[in-house]
């Protein structure tokens, strides 16, 4: 069963989806900001590179099938923003 949450992101990397979980991540359409999404091979080590940009204005979703395996980390490009996240274990 999938679980929907609305985590709030800041400009610091945060672990959003642990290893082994599947997900769908979107920004609410009323959000005019962007977030950055990246993966690592560890739940405890945040990315040291730039990630993929996801824009609320464009209504782009991102999923496990687009990112591949790994722990999923996210951060707001500026300020704070709430996202829509569905997670489940396949």
N, C-alpha and C positions, 0 to 999 in steps of 0.2 A: 504494500500500500504506500502511495506517495504521501509526503508531508509537505505542506505549503507554509512558508515563513516569510517574514519581511524584515530581514536583517538590515541594520543601518551601518553604512560604510564610512570610513574616514580616509584621509590621505595616506594612512599607513597600511601596509599589506596585512590582510586578515585571512586566515584559513576559512574557506567557505564550505568546501566539500572534501571530506576525508578520502583517502585511498579506498577503493572498493565500492564506492557509492556512485550511482548515476544521478543526473540532474538536468534541469531546465532552468535557465537564468534569464530574466528579462528586467528591464527598467519600466516603471509605469510611464504611460504616454505623456503624463503631465510633467515629467522630469526633463529639464532642458540640459542636464549635465551629462558627463561621460564617466564611465568606469573603465578600469584596466583589469584584465583577466590573464592570469598566467598559471602554469603548472610546474610542480617540482616532483621529485621522486620521494619526498619526505613530508610527513605531516608536521614536522617541527622546524624545517628550514625554509624561510620565505624566499621568494625570487630575488635574484640580484641583477636581473635584466628587465627591460621594458616588456609589457604584456600586450595582448590584443585589446583594442579599444572597442567598447560597446556604447552606442549612443541611444539615449532615450528618444531623441527627436526622430531617429530612423526606425525605431521599434524592431531592432535586431535581437533575436534570441541567440543564446549560445548553449550548446549541449555537450555532453560527454563525447558524442560521436564526432563533433567538430574539433574538440581539443585533444582527444586521445586520453591515454592512461595518465595517472598522476594525481597528486593532491592539488585542488583548485584554490588558488589564492586570488583575492580581489582587493582593489582600493579605488577610492573616488579620485578623479583627476583634480578636483578642488572642492573644498568644503565637505559637507556630509550629504549622503543620499541613501534612501531606502530602496531596496531591490525586491523583486518577487522571485522566490527560489522554491522549486519543487525538488525534493530529493527522495531517492528510494534505493533499495539494495536489489540488484537484478537477481 
